[in-house]
């Protein structure tokens, strides 16, 4: 494990803050001063200002019902509100699993374990979204739902500063059309990947704008009735499913 990852996982510091501590000479591996190139080996002890950083035996996961108008980010150069402005101080070092853009809402998992967060993000666990788009759902759109889409110009629906031009969209794992009308349509979509503003870009390719987007579930974790802006801890069944997922994928947490 990288030294900054170990510190972030087992202390109140973020990886960026850990890098600064290392640069300032405040971090030791055993009796040796750590550097930016130091490698942490199994069973080696880490100290910050002479105090040992104790490896955690357990990890914690929470569900946050992210509202619209918050960035899934640690900070923003335009001073927009970020999720950590709403979360309690004890969650400030938690890592988010995937992103929901500024205009989206719904389920966001956070954890104090970087390996757990990475494993969930890199997985093909199903993500379920509820969408409202302007205009009707057409036959070509349904064909793309079922067969996927290669779009050479996927800028529509993307961020104005994004450098992503083309994008390949996998077929939806499942979809359910709840309302199909010339004014607006509603549908539920299940994906097994999480690309940058994927659904907004997908519908943008057909001249549609996503008016509302809410993530309802991520794998074995569901939003259910959690109020917008509120947090809850994983329940027993969710932790059990997570441990089974980690074991099945041979993910080493500690």
Secondary structure, 3 states (H helix, E strand, C coil): CEHHHHHHHHCCCCHHHHHHHHHCCCEEECCEECCCCCECCCCCCEEECCEEECCCCCCCEEEEEECCCCECCCCCCCCCCEHHHHCCHHHCCCEECCCCCCCCEEEEEEECCHHHHHHHHHCCCCEEEEEEEECCCCHHHHHHHHHCEEECCCCCCCCCCCCCCCEEECCCCEEEEEECCCCEEEEEEEECCCCCCHHHHHHHCCCCCEEEEEEEEECCEECCCCCCCCEEECCHHHHHHHHHHHHHCCCCCC
